[in-house]
Amino acid sequence: MIRKMTRIAAAGLMLGMVFGAAPQAFAWACQAQANDGASGYSYNYPNRRSARQRALAECNVNTNYQCYIADCQRNG
């Protein structure tokens, strides 16, 4: 009985590790820049649009110049 419960607990732990890490593997990261050197970053966003918006918002806080997206990619 104890052996069976140990196996069940180990299987649950393995599933948790596999499925717990999955969303992060498919998340988006972006970098925004401005001509004066200001920048903004985002990472672990569920979609590209959200990651772009966050990076641009962070960049805009640091400059009066217009920011642009320099790079966007999936995390991992």
C-alpha positions in Angstrom: 0.0 0.0 0.0 2.8 2.5 0.9 4.6 1.6 -2.3 1.5 2.3 -4.4 1.0 5.7 -2.7 4.7 6.6 -3.3 4.4 5.8 -7.0 1.2 7.8 -7.2 2.9 10.8 -5.5 5.9 10.5 -7.7 3.7 10.4 -10.9 1.8 13.5 -9.7 5.0 15.3 -9.0 6.3 14.5 -12.5 3.1 15.7 -14.1 3.2 18.9 -12.1 6.7 19.6 -13.3 5.8 18.9 -17.0 2.6 20.8 -17.1 3.7 23.6 -14.7 6.6 24.5 -17.0 4.6 24.4 -20.2 3.0 27.9 -20.2 6.4 29.5 -19.7 7.9 27.7 -22.7 5.3 29.3 -25.0 5.4 32.8 -23.5 6.6 35.9 -25.5 9.4 38.4 -24.8 10.0 41.7 -26.5 12.5 44.6 -26.4 11.7 48.2 -27.3 14.1 51.0 -28.0 14.2 54.7 -28.6 16.8 56.8 -30.5 18.2 58.3 -27.3 19.1 54.8 -26.0 16.1 54.3 -23.7 14.7 50.8 -23.7 11.9 48.6 -22.3 11.6 44.9 -21.9 8.9 42.3 -21.4 9.0 38.6 -20.8 6.7 35.7 -20.0 3.6 37.2 -21.7 1.0 34.9 -23.0 0.9 36.5 -26.5 3.0 38.7 -28.7 0.6 41.6 -28.6 0.7 41.9 -24.8 4.5 41.5 -24.8 4.9 44.3 -27.4 2.5 46.6 -25.4 4.4 46.1 -22.2 7.9 46.7 -23.7 6.7 49.9 -25.5 5.0 51.2 -22.3 8.2 50.6 -20.3 10.3 52.3 -22.9 8.0 55.3 -23.1 8.4 56.0 -19.4 12.1 56.5 -19.9 12.1 58.9 -22.9 10.3 61.6 -24.8 11.3 60.0 -28.2 9.1 57.5 -30.0 9.9 53.9 -29.0 9.9 51.0 -31.5 10.0 47.2 -31.1 13.5 46.0 -31.8 12.9 42.3 -31.2 10.1 39.9 -30.2 10.4 36.2 -29.7 9.1 33.2 -27.8 10.8 32.6 -24.5 12.9 29.5 -24.2 
